[in-house]
Amino acid sequence: MRVLFTVPPLAGHVNPTVAVGAELAARGHEVAWTGPAAALARLLPAQARILPAGEDVGGGYSALHERWRDLRGVGALRFLWEEALVPLARAMVPGVTRAVRAFGPDVLVADQQALAGPLVARRLGVPWATSASTSAELTGPFADFPKVGEWVAGQISGLLAEYGAARDPGGWDPRFSERLVLVFSTPELVGSAGDFPPHHAFVGPAFGARPPSPGFPWQRLDPARRRVLVSLGTLNQEAGARFYGAVLGAAERLAEEVQFVLAAPAALIGAAPDHVLLQESVPQLELLPHLDAVVCHAGHNTVCEALAHGLPLVVAPIRDDQPIVARQVVEAGAGIRVRFGRTRAEELRDALTAVLDEPGPRRAARRIQASFAAAGGAAAAADRLEKLS
């Protein structure tokens, strides 16, 4: 079997496909990726086969966050569709078409933000599946905001019309395959799976190989104190200046009991106090087994990685799918939500103390951890793709 992954140039969307691709390759299948090649080369293993698509916008795609990072709510959503998703789809269609014709995939797996994949697969008659690297769009995010939902539907309809693929009366939508949607989560986090059709496969998170992150000072981890990671992910750090102030205030108040590992730009923090271990970046998957809790922006990957290690969370969502993922964490009982833009040191201290000291969040985190393990991850995803072909 040949499987072609169609992805945007963003780590959180590429990472699950790395794990699934490795599992498929281990079973003797051929795998390749298509998308902006220069960006994907930094995110994929060295031996990965990359077929270029959308290279002319790939370099500027990640740079868009300079304009996007301070937007919130509907403004951020409009920017995402008008400046990122639709232009990327237009740019990628020619390259994805060439990739499909050259590689001849039996199955195309399209990330929900790589809309060119379904457009091309449907036109060329290739079976395709959705890679749902976040579960947010599967949960009716615009149910309470019908006008916003109508606007998003209009963006999709306009894009499809450009390529002669108008939406069917039944609702053809390039974000959701009608044959297989790989959901990298479980009902224990997302909520009841009773409302999802059987072709939505909850396979749990799939963690692929990551680029090495040398130089982490492991010897500075304090065995006498509980350890907490604070991370806003790779695209949100520069927006966190005020939040980092609250983090440092909470760290000072908990200095005798808790060691903070803060992943943040040194330019925004200045000289870190001795009780805070400041790093520009951290080897997150390797670090998580040494921690007791995580404070983050409710990015889907960070949340799932923490819960896969049974760690409770304090979540401070910023935009996009993060409020939805934060709500999932809170409703599952695995963490506490704080306000990103207005959190005070005392509020953050109290939330962190609660998830560290109260048994409920840790029990819930371990329940989700068990559900992740049972779901099967990359192996379960590969099983479903083999059946699809």
C-alpha positions in Angstrom: 0.0 0.0 0.0 1.1 3.6 -0.7 0.0 6.3 1.6 0.4 10.0 0.9 0.1 12.5 3.9 -1.0 16.0 2.9 0.0 18.5 5.7 0.5 22.1 6.4 3.9 23.3 7.6 3.1 23.2 11.3 4.7 20.8 13.8 1.4 20.1 15.7 -0.2 18.9 12.5 2.8 17.0 11.1 3.8 15.1 14.3 0.9 12.6 14.4 1.6 11.7 10.8 5.2 10.9 11.6 4.2 8.3 14.1 1.5 6.8 11.7 3.9 6.9 8.8 6.6 5.1 10.8 4.1 2.4 11.8 3.0 1.9 8.1 6.6 1.8 7.0 7.4 -0.9 9.6 4.6 -3.0 8.1 6.1 -2.7 4.6 4.0 0.1 3.1 5.4 3.1 1.2 4.7 6.5 2.7 5.4 10.1 1.5 4.4 13.6 2.5 3.4 16.5 0.4 3.4 20.2 1.4 5.8 23.1 1.6 9.1 21.1 1.3 11.5 23.3 3.0 9.3 23.6 6.1 8.5 19.9 6.1 12.2 19.0 5.9 12.6 20.6 9.4 9.7 18.7 10.8 10.0 15.2 9.3 12.7 12.5 9.8 15.7 12.8 7.6 14.7 9.8 5.5 11.2 10.9 4.8 10.1 11.3 1.2 8.8 14.8 0.6 6.9 15.8 -2.6 6.8 19.7 -2.8 3.4 21.5 -2.8 2.8 25.1 -2.0 6.5 26.0 -1.6 5.9 29.6 -2.7 3.8 30.3 0.5 5.3 27.7 2.8 8.1 30.0 4.1 5.6 32.8 4.8 3.0 30.5 6.3 4.6 30.2 9.7 5.6 33.9 9.6 1.9 34.8 9.4 1.8 34.4 13.2 3.6 37.7 13.6 0.3 39.3 12.5 -1.9 36.5 14.0 -0.5 36.2 17.5 -2.3 39.2 19.0 -5.7 38.4 17.5 -8.5 36.8 19.5 -12.0 35.4 18.9 -13.6 36.0 15.5 -10.7 38.2 14.4 -8.3 35.2 14.8 -10.7 32.9 13.0 -11.2 35.2 10.1 -7.4 35.6 9.8 -6.9 31.8 9.9 -9.3 31.2 7.0 -8.6 34.3 4.8 -4.8 34.6 5.3 -3.8 31.0 6.0 -6.1 28.1 5.1 -7.6 29.2 1.8 -4.3 30.7 0.4 -2.4 27.6 1.4 -5.0 25.4 -0.3 -4.8 27.3 -3.5 -1.0 27.2 -3.5 -0.8 23.5 -2.7 -3.3 22.2 -5.3 -0.9 22.0 -8.2 1.9 20.4 -6.2 -0.5 17.9 -4.5 -1.9 17.0 -8.0 1.7 16.3 -9.2 2.4 14.3 -6.1 -0.6 12.1 -6.5 0.2 11.4 -10.1 3.9 10.7 -9.4 3.4 8.7 -6.2 0.2 6.9 -7.1 -1.2 6.6 -3.5 -3.8 4.0 -2.6 -4.9 6.3 0.2 -4.4 10.0 0.8 -4.4 11.2 4.4 -5.2 14.9 4.6 -4.8 17.1 7.7 -7.9 19.2 8.4 -5.9 22.4 7.6 -4.5 21.0 4.3 -7.7 21.4 2.2 -5.8 20.8 -1.1 -5.6 17.1 -0.3 -9.3 16.3 -0.4 -9.8 18.6 -3.4 -7.2 16.7 -5.4 -8.2 13.2 -4.1 -11.8 13.7 -4.9 -11.0 15.0 -8.4 -8.6 12.1 -9.2 -10.6 9.4 -7.5 -8.2 8.5 -4.7 -9.7 7.3 -1.4 -8.9 9.8 1.4 -9.0 10.0 5.1 -8.9 12.9 7.5 -6.2 13.5 10.0 -7.8 15.3 12.9 -4.8 16.6 14.8 -7.2 18.4 17.1 -10.8 17.3 18.0 -12.2 20.9 18.2 -13.9 20.9 14.8 -15.6 17.6 15.5 -17.5 19.0 18.5 -19.8 21.6 16.8 -17.6 24.6 17.8 -20.0 27.1 16.2 -23.3 25.7 17.7 -23.7 28.8 19.8 -22.5 31.1 17.1 -24.5 30.3 14.0 -23.4 33.4 12.1 -19.8 32.4 12.5 -20.5 28.9 11.4 -22.3 30.2 8.3 -19.2 32.4 7.5 -16.9 29.4 7.8 -19.2 27.4 5.6 -19.1 30.2 3.0 -15.3 30.2 3.0 -15.3 26.4 2.3 -18.0 26.7 -0.4 -16.1 29.5 -2.1 -12.9 27.5 -2.2 -14.7 24.4 -3.6 -16.4 26.4 -6.2 -13.1 27.7 -7.5 -12.1 24.1 -8.3 -15.4 22.9 -9.6 -16.1 20.9 -6.5 -19.2 22.5 -5.2 -20.6 21.1 -2.0 -23.1 18.3 -2.4 -26.6 18.6 -1.0 -25.5 15.9 1.4 -22.7 18.2 2.7 -19.3 17.2 1.2 -16.8 19.0 3.4 -13.0 18.8 2.8 -12.4 18.9 6.6 -14.2 15.6 7.1 -13.7 12.4 5.1 -16.9 10.4 4.5 -14.9 7.2 4.8 -12.4 7.7 7.7 -11.6 10.4 10.2 -8.6 9.6 12.4 -9.2 11.4 15.7 -6.0 11.6 17.8 -7.8 11.7 21.1 -10.4 9.6 23.0 -14.0 10.0 24.2 -12.6 10.3 27.8 -11.2 13.6 26.8 -13.4 14.8 23.9 -16.6 13.7 25.6 -19.1 11.0 24.6 -18.4 9.3 21.3 -22.1 8.5 21.0 -22.7 11.4 18.7 -20.0 10.4 16.2 -20.5 8.1 13.3 -18.6 4.8 13.1 -16.0 6.1 10.6 -14.7 8.5 13.2 -11.9 6.4 14.7 -10.7 7.6 18.1 -7.2 6.2 18.0 -5.7 8.3 20.8 -2.6 10.5 20.4 0.3 9.3 18.1 3.7 10.6 19.1 6.3 10.6 16.4 10.1 11.1 16.6 11.1 14.7 17.4 14.2 16.6 16.3 16.9 16.3 19.0 17.0 19.1 21.7 20.5 18.8 23.1 21.8 20.7 26.0 19.0 20.4 28.5 20.4 20.6 32.0 18.9 17.5 33.5 21.2 17.8 36.6 19.3 21.0 37.6 16.0 19.2 38.2 15.4 19.2 41.9 14.4 15.8 43.3 13.3 17.5 46.6 10.6 19.6 44.9 7.6 18.9 42.7 8.3 19.9 39.1 6.0 21.8 36.8 6.5 22.6 33.1 5.2 25.9 31.8 4.9 26.1 28.0 3.0 28.2 25.5 4.0 26.1 22.5 6.2 27.3 19.6 3.8 29.9 18.1 2.5 31.7 21.2 5.6 32.5 23.2 6.0 36.1 22.1 2.4 36.8 23.1 3.1 35.6 26.7 4.9 38.6 28.3 2.1 39.4 30.8 1.4 35.7 31.4 5.1 35.0 32.1 4.9 37.8 34.8 2.2 35.8 36.6 4.2 32.6 36.2 7.2 34.2 37.9 5.0 35.5 40.6 3.5 32.1 41.3 6.9 30.5 41.1 8.2 32.9 43.8 5.2 32.1 46.1 5.8 28.3 45.6 9.6 28.4 45.5 10.1 26.1 48.5 7.8 23.4 47.2 7.7 23.6 43.4 10.4 23.9 40.7 9.2 25.6 37.6 10.7 24.6 34.2 9.8 27.5 32.0 10.0 27.2 28.2 10.2 30.8 27.1 12.4 33.3 25.2 15.0 34.6 27.6 14.5 38.1 26.1 11.0 38.2 27.6 12.0 36.8 31.0 15.3 38.4 31.8 17.4 36.9 34.5 15.5 34.0 35.9 15.6 33.4 39.6 17.3 30.3 41.0 14.0 28.5 41.6 13.0 28.7 37.9 14.8 26.6 35.3 14.5 28.8 32.1 15.1 27.2 28.7 14.3 28.6 25.2 13.1 25.1 24.3 12.8 21.8 26.1 12.7 18.1 25.0 9.1 17.9 26.1 8.4 14.2 25.6 11.6 13.2 27.4 10.9 15.7 30.2 7.3 14.8 31.0 8.1 11.6 33.0 10.0 13.8 35.4 7.2 16.2 36.1 4.2 16.5 38.4 2.0 18.9 36.4 1.9 21.1 33.3 0.8 24.7 32.7 0.1 25.4 29.1 -2.0 27.2 26.5 -4.3 24.2 25.9 -2.7 23.3 22.6 -4.0 19.9 21.6 -0.5 18.3 21.4 0.8 19.6 24.7 -2.5 18.6 26.5 -2.4 15.1 25.0 1.3 14.6 25.8 0.8 15.7 29.4 -2.3 13.5 29.8 -0.5 10.5 28.2 1.9 10.8 31.2 -1.0 11.1 33.7 -0.2 14.7 34.5 -2.9 17.2 35.5 -3.0 20.6 33.8 -3.5 24.3 34.4 -4.7 25.6 31.0 -4.7 29.2 29.8 -6.2 29.2 26.3 -5.4 32.0 23.9 -7.3 31.4 20.6 -8.4 29.0 17.9 -9.1 25.5 19.2 -7.5 26.2 22.5 -10.7 27.2 24.4 -12.4 24.1 23.2 -9.5 21.8 24.3 -9.4 23.7 27.6 -13.1 23.0 28.2 -12.5 19.3 27.5 -9.7 19.2 30.1 -11.9 20.9 32.7 -15.0 18.9 32.0 -13.0 15.7 32.2 -11.8 16.8 35.6 -8.1 16.7 34.6 -7.3 20.4 35.1 -8.2 24.0 35.9 -8.6 26.8 33.5 -7.2 30.3 34.1 -7.4 33.5 32.1 -4.5 34.0 29.7 -4.7 37.7 29.4 -5.6 38.6 33.0 -4.2 35.9 35.2 -2.7 37.1 38.4 0.1 35.3 40.3 -2.2 34.4 43.1 -4.8 32.9 40.7 -2.1 30.8 39.0 -0.6 29.7 42.3 -4.0 28.6 43.6 -4.8 26.7 40.4 -1.5 24.9 40.4 -1.7 24.1 44.1 -5.1 22.6 43.5 -4.0 20.3 40.6 -0.9 19.3 42.6 -2.6 18.7 46.0 -6.1 17.6 45.2 -6.5 13.9 44.1 -9.3 14.5 41.6 -7.3 16.1 38.8 -4.6 13.4 38.9 -7.1 10.6 39.0 -8.9 12.1 36.0 -5.5 12.5 34.2 -4.7 8.9 34.8 -8.1 7.7 33.6 -7.4 9.6 30.3 -3.9 8.2 30.2 -5.3 4.7 30.4 -7.8 5.5 27.6 -5.0 6.7 25.4 -3.0 3.6 25.9 -6.0 1.4 25.1 -6.9 3.3 22.0 -3.8 2.1 20.2 -2.3 5.3 18.8 -0.3 5.0 15.6 -0.9 1.2 15.3 -4.7 1.7 15.5 -4.5 4.4 12.9 -2.5 2.2 10.6 -5.0 -0.6 11.0 -7.8 1.7 9.9 -5.9 2.9 6.9 -5.1 -0.6 5.8 -8.8 -1.4 5.8 -9.6 1.7 3.9 -7.3 0.8 1.0 
